[in-house]
């Protein structure tokens, strides 16, 4: 395996671990707010997602990725957050379709969303933020 592929594999493994932590925070918040606090899923989902987003950013810059494309941390965070908002829109669409149209239970809709959004987030962030030109 080439050093470049080995580096991508290493980063993706770390991103998977970081995402698991962020997902646990996101999922736990979503289920807790929706089931225990009685909050509508349309409100609970973005709250959980936002907390997970903050955690994954901290882990991404501190532990996951070895290279950073942007030197300006503010610009990097804005783009990271914009990609997160795109992921949030995707998250909301998948959960809504799952729960309202396919009658999935909340956990199943969130699980489907997590897999798809993981792929979108890693790919877009790696390509746009955490590679050299």
C-alpha positions as CSV (number, residue, x, y, z in Angstrom):
1,X,0.0,0.0,0.0
2,X,1.4,3.4,-0.9
3,X,2.1,5.9,1.8
4,X,-0.7,8.2,0.5
5,X,-3.3,5.4,0.7
6,X,-2.0,4.4,4.1
7,X,-2.4,8.0,5.3
8,X,-6.0,8.1,4.0
9,X,-6.8,4.8,5.6
10,X,-5.3,6.0,8.9
11,X,-7.3,9.2,8.7
12,X,-10.5,7.4,7.8
13,X,-10.1,5.0,10.7
14,X,-9.6,7.9,13.1
15,X,-12.5,9.8,11.5
16,X,-14.7,6.7,12.0
17,X,-13.7,6.6,15.7
18,X,-14.3,10.4,16.1
19,X,-17.6,10.1,14.2
20,X,-18.7,7.3,16.5
21,X,-18.1,9.6,19.5
22,X,-19.9,12.5,17.8
23,X,-22.7,10.1,16.7
24,X,-23.1,8.9,20.3
25,X,-23.5,12.5,21.5
26,X,-25.9,13.3,18.5
27,X,-28.0,10.1,18.8
28,X,-28.2,10.2,22.6
29,X,-29.3,13.9,22.5
30,X,-31.8,13.2,19.8
31,X,-33.4,10.2,21.5
32,X,-33.2,11.8,24.9
33,X,-34.9,15.0,23.8
34,X,-37.4,13.2,21.6
35,X,-38.5,10.4,23.9
36,X,-37.7,11.7,27.3
37,X,-38.4,15.4,27.0
38,X,-41.2,15.0,24.4
39,X,-39.6,17.4,21.9
40,X,-40.7,17.1,18.3
41,X,-38.1,15.2,16.3
42,X,-37.7,18.2,13.9
43,X,-36.3,20.1,16.9
44,X,-34.5,17.3,18.6
45,X,-32.6,16.2,15.5
46,X,-30.8,19.5,14.8
47,X,-29.9,20.0,18.4
48,X,-28.3,16.6,18.6
49,X,-26.7,17.1,15.2
50,X,-25.2,20.5,16.2
51,X,-23.6,19.0,19.4
52,X,-22.2,16.2,17.3
53,X,-20.9,18.7,14.7
54,X,-19.0,20.7,17.4
55,X,-17.4,17.5,18.7
56,X,-16.4,16.2,15.3
57,X,-14.8,19.6,14.4
58,X,-12.7,19.6,17.6
59,X,-11.6,16.0,17.0
60,X,-11.0,16.5,13.2
61,X,-8.5,19.4,13.7
62,X,-6.9,17.9,16.8
63,X,-6.7,14.2,16.1
64,X,-8.0,13.0,12.8
65,X,-6.5,14.9,9.9
66,X,-2.8,15.5,9.5
67,X,-3.1,18.3,6.8
68,X,-5.1,21.4,6.7
69,X,-5.8,23.2,3.4
70,X,-6.8,26.6,4.9
71,X,-4.5,28.6,7.1
72,X,-7.2,30.9,8.4
73,X,-9.0,28.9,11.2
74,X,-12.1,31.1,11.0
75,X,-12.5,30.4,7.2
76,X,-11.9,26.7,7.9
77,X,-14.5,26.6,10.6
78,X,-17.0,28.5,8.3
79,X,-16.5,26.0,5.5
80,X,-16.6,23.1,8.0
81,X,-19.9,24.4,9.4
82,X,-21.3,25.0,5.9
83,X,-20.6,21.3,5.1
84,X,-22.1,20.5,8.4
85,X,-25.3,22.4,7.4
86,X,-25.4,20.5,4.2
87,X,-25.1,17.3,6.2
88,X,-27.8,18.6,8.6
89,X,-30.1,19.1,5.6
90,X,-29.4,15.6,4.4
91,X,-29.9,14.3,8.0
92,X,-33.3,16.1,8.3
93,X,-34.4,14.8,4.9
94,X,-33.6,11.2,5.6
95,X,-35.1,11.2,9.1
96,X,-38.3,12.9,7.8
97,X,-38.7,10.5,4.9
98,X,-38.0,7.6,7.2
99,X,-40.4,8.6,9.9
100,X,-43.2,10.3,8.0
101,X,-43.3,8.4,4.7
102,X,-41.8,5.0,5.5
103,X,-43.0,4.7,9.1
104,X,-39.6,3.8,10.4
105,X,-39.1,4.1,14.2
106,X,-37.0,7.0,15.2
107,X,-33.9,4.9,15.9
108,X,-34.1,3.3,12.4
109,X,-34.5,6.6,10.6
110,X,-31.5,8.1,12.5
111,X,-29.4,5.0,11.8
112,X,-30.0,5.2,8.1
113,X,-29.2,8.9,8.2
114,X,-26.0,8.4,10.1
115,X,-24.5,6.0,7.5
116,X,-25.3,8.3,4.6
117,X,-24.2,11.5,6.3
118,X,-21.0,9.9,7.5
119,X,-19.9,9.2,3.9
120,X,-20.9,12.7,2.8
121,X,-19.1,14.4,5.7
122,X,-15.8,12.5,5.4
123,X,-15.6,12.8,1.7
124,X,-16.5,16.5,1.5
125,X,-14.3,17.5,4.4
126,X,-11.3,15.5,3.3
127,X,-11.5,16.9,-0.2
128,X,-12.3,20.5,0.6
129,X,-10.5,21.1,4.0
130,X,-8.0,18.4,4.9
131,X,-5.8,17.8,1.8
132,X,-3.1,19.8,0.2
133,X,-3.8,21.6,-3.1
